[in-house]
Amino acid sequence: MSRWLTEPVPRGRVAAFRTLIYLFVAADLVIFTPWVRTRAGVPGALYEPLLIGRVLPLPTPTPALVAVIFWALLLISLLAATGRAPRLLGWAVCALYLEWMIIAMSYGKVDHDRFGLLVALAVLPTAGRARHGDSTRTEAGGWALRVTQIAVICTYFLAAWAKLRFGGLDWLTGSVLARAIIRRGTDLADLIAQVPYLLIVAQFGIVAFELLTPVVFLLPARWRLAMVGFFYSFHLVTIATITISFAPHLAAMTSFLPLERVRPLVWARRLVGRSAPDPEGSALPNTESDPRGADTQAASAAGSGETAPAPAGTGAEGAVPGGQPSVTGRPAGP
């Protein structure tokens, strides 16, 4: 079991995952959860902190507190994405984002799609240093990715458990998806809703899918990637029908992917290198477009006392009369 939990992975994968997660945190602040800043204007009496907020305890949000957390977290997450000071900056991002989420979820609504991301932030500082493109393997990084993967799968499995625990069989046979389509459905969802019993079948399928997600750990690497691809397609359909993105969960799920193969900076450098002109090659004569180029080289070589290079395609031994190549060990000629 311990060998499975600490299965070594390339350091480049850890570095890529770290960069992606910390960049997502910065994007989350300005794209997905900027509404958390509005909590600063809500009366303190409406603040009912989660259990962790009561145990620590954490202060009631104020405009100054929320502003400090926002700007500090935005700056530190961008610095952490560079891979520098992974422990110091990583723990800082983890603590600040946890407080950001406690503020967000202490007013009556708790989103379960943040669980995998929070676990990733908690374990990434333990992975140590890692450089992009480094192929050496690390058990500490493997443990961080494995724990994140377990959190991602627990999000699915426990979601199904909650559906059956609180909704029972009525969740399967009720109008859960119908209400979601009425509230926030798209035109595609309206078309699907017109098919008799299709939404009921979809509800059975969702619960079955979530309960079977732990199977991903039993599959070979190739099939595991295929199943993770199916996970992403499931969320693509969710976005296209009821406009729920689960973006934090999707970011954490990249822990299953071979991210070390994704090298955007290297690709960009290669692209720039191919498009840039060759300053040395541009000075050479083009013998294909200018037939006089070969003669010019021969003449200049003769004037300097050097042997002119043989034209391309004549071979190392040169051409012989009659167009026949010489044979090694025999004199050239008829």
N, C-alpha and C positions, 0 to 999 in steps of 0.2 A: 504493500500500500504506500509506504513512504517513497519507494522508487517511482511509483506512478505519480505521486504528488510533486516530486522534484525532478521529473523528467527533463534533462537538459535541453535547452533551446538556444539557437544562435543569439548572441548579444545584439546583433543587428535587428532582430525581431523585437527585442525588448526596447531598444532605442526608438524604433518606428512606432511601437504601440504607445510609449511614453509621450512622444511628440504629438501623436494624434489625440490622446486623451486630454492633455493639457491645452491644446488648441481648441478642443471641443468645449472645455470649461470656459475659455474666453468667449467663444461664440455663444455659449449658452447664456452668458450674462447679458449680451446685447441683442440676441435674436429670439431665444426661446423663453427666457424667464426675466425679461426687463420689468415685468409687472410686479416683481417682488419689491421694487423700490417704492411702489405706491403704498406698501404696508406701513411706511413711515408716517403716513398721514392718517392712519386708522387709530381710533381711540385705544389706549392701552387696555381698557377693560375687555375688549374683544379678543385679546391675545390669550390663547389657551395652549401653552407649549406642549409639545410631545413629551413622552416620558423622559427621554434623554435631556430635554430642556428643563425638566423639573428636578432631575437628579443632580445635574452639574452644580448649581443652577445657572441659567443664563439670563441676562438682563432683558427687560422688555424693550422691543425695538423702538428706537427714536430716529428722527431724520439724520442726526449726526452719525449714529452707529451704522445705519444702513449705508450711508454714503461712504464711510471709511471702509466697510467690508467690500463694497462694490469696487472701488478704485484700487484698493490693495490687492484684491483677488484678481482683478483684470491684469494688473502689472506683473504680479508674481507668477501667474499661470503662463504668461507669455515668456517670462524668463525661464521658467521650468521647462518649457517646450524645447529649449536649446540643449537640454541635457546637462547643464552646468549645476553643480552643487545639488545632486539628485536627492540627497536625504534632507538637507535643510529646506530647500525650496519645495520639495515634495510634501513634507509634513506640514509646511505652512499652507500650501494649497488645500490639503486634506482638511485641516482645521477650519479654514475660512469657508470652504465650500459646504462643509457640514453645517456650520452656523447659518449660511445662506439658505440651505434647504430647511433647516428648523424654522427659520422665519417664514419661509414660503408655505410650509405645511402645517402651521400652527393656527390656522384660521378656518378649520373645518374640512379641508380636503387634503388627502395624502395620495400622492402618485406612486405606484409601485414600479414604474419604469426607471427609477433612479437608483435602485438597489445595486445593480451590477456596477454602475459608474462609481458609486460611493465605495464599494469594495475595491475596485481598481485603484482609486486614489489612496486607499489605506495601505495597499500592499506594494505599490510601485516604489515607494522610498526604500523598501527592503531589497530591491533588486540590484542595487549598487550601480556603478558606472557602466555605461554601454555606449558604443559608438555605432553610427549608421554604417552598414556594410560589413561589420565585424562578424566573421563566421565562427569564431570560437564559441563554445557552448558554456552555458552557465546554469547551475542547478537553482541558484537563488532567483534568477529570472524565470526559470521554468515553474518554480513554485508560485511566483506572483501571477503568471498567466493562468496556471491551473486553477488557482483559487478564484480568479475572476471568471473563468469558464463555469465553475461550479455555481457561482452566484447568478450567472446568466440563466443557467438551466433551472436553478431553484426559483427564479422569477416566473418561469413558465409553469413548473410543476405546482408550486404553491398557489399560483393564480387559479389553476383548475381545482385544487383542493378547497380554496375559499369559495369558489362558485358552488361546489357541491355541498359544502358545509353550511353556507348561509342561504343559498337559493334552492338546494336540493334538486330533485328532478324537474321542478318547475322552471329552473334556469334553462334546462335543455328543451323543454316543450313550450316555454312561454314566448313572450314577444320582446325579448331583450334586444335583438338586432333590429326589430321593427321600430322600437322607440329610438334607438341610436340613429337610424336612417331618417326618422322624422325630425330629430333635433339637428343633425349635422351631416346628412347624407348628400351625396353628389348625384348627378344625372345617371351615372353608371349604377349606383345603388338603387335608384328608382326603377331602372330596367330589371335588375335582379329581383327586386321585391315583388314584381308582377308575376314571377314564376311560382305556381302553387307549391307550398311546403319546402321550397328551396331554403328559406331562412331557418326553418327548423332543422333541416339536414346540416346546414352550416354550423348551427350551434352544437350539434352532436360532434361534428368534425373538429371544431375548435377545442372542445374539452378533450377529445381523444388525442389530438395533436399535442396539447400541453402535457398530458399525462405520459406520453411516449417520448418526450424530448430527452430524458436521461439515456435513451438508447444510443445517443450520439457518442458516448464515451466507449461503447463496445464495438464501434465500427473501425475498420482499417482507415488509414489516413485519407486515402482517396475518397472513400464513401463518406467519411466524416465531413470533408469539405463540401461534398454534394448536399448533404443534409443541412449544413449551415447555409448553403445557398438557398435551400428550400425555406429556411427560417426567414431569410431576407425577402424572398418572394411573398411569403405570408404577410409580412408587414407592408410590402408594396401594395398588395390588394387592400389591406386595411386603410392605408392612406388614400387610395383611389376611391374607396367606397364611403367610409365614415370619417375621413380626414383626421385620423389619430396617427401620429408619427412614431411615437416611442423612440425618439432620437437618442436620448441618453443610453437606452438599452442597446440600440444598434451600434453605438460607438463602443460600448463594452464588449459586444459580441465579436468585434474584430480581433479579440484575443485568440480566436480559433484560427485565424488566417495567417499564412506565411508572409507577413508584412515586410520581411527583410528583402523580398523581391521587388518591392515598390520603392524605386529610387528616383523621385521626380527631379532632384537637383542634378543627378548624374545624367538623366535623360535630357535635361535642358542643356547641359554642357555639351553633350554629344551633338545635339541639334545645332547649337551655335557653331561648334567646330566644323560640322559638315557644310554649313552655309557660308563660312568665312572663306575668302580667297586664299590660295597658297602662294605666299610671296616668293618662295624659292622656285616653285614649279612654273610660275608665270614668266620667269626669265629664260627658260629653256626653249629652244626652237621646236616648233611643231612640225615634225617631218611628215605627218599625215596630210596636213592641210597645205604645207609648203614643200613640194618635192625637191626644192633646192637646198633644203635644210641638211640632208645627208651629205651632199656634195660640198657644202660649205664647211661641215665638220671635217671631212676628209682633207680639204685643201688646207685648212688651218693646221691640222695635225702634221701634214707633210712639211709645211713651212717651219714648224717648230721642231722637227726631227722625231716626232712621236709616231707611234703606230695608230692609225685610225681605228676606231672601234668597228667591229663587224656589224653589218645591218642586222636588224632583228629577224629571227627565223632561220639564220644560216647555221646555227649551232656553234659549239665551242671550238670546233676544228676549222670553221670557215667553209666557204663554198669552193667547189672545184669545177674545172671545165666540164661543160656538158650538163651542169646542174646536178651532178651526182655528189652526194656527201662522201667525205673520206672515211675509210674504215680504220679503226684504231689498230696500230701496229703495222700498217701498210702505207707506203708513200702515196701521196695524192697524185692523180694524173691518170691518163689512159693506160 
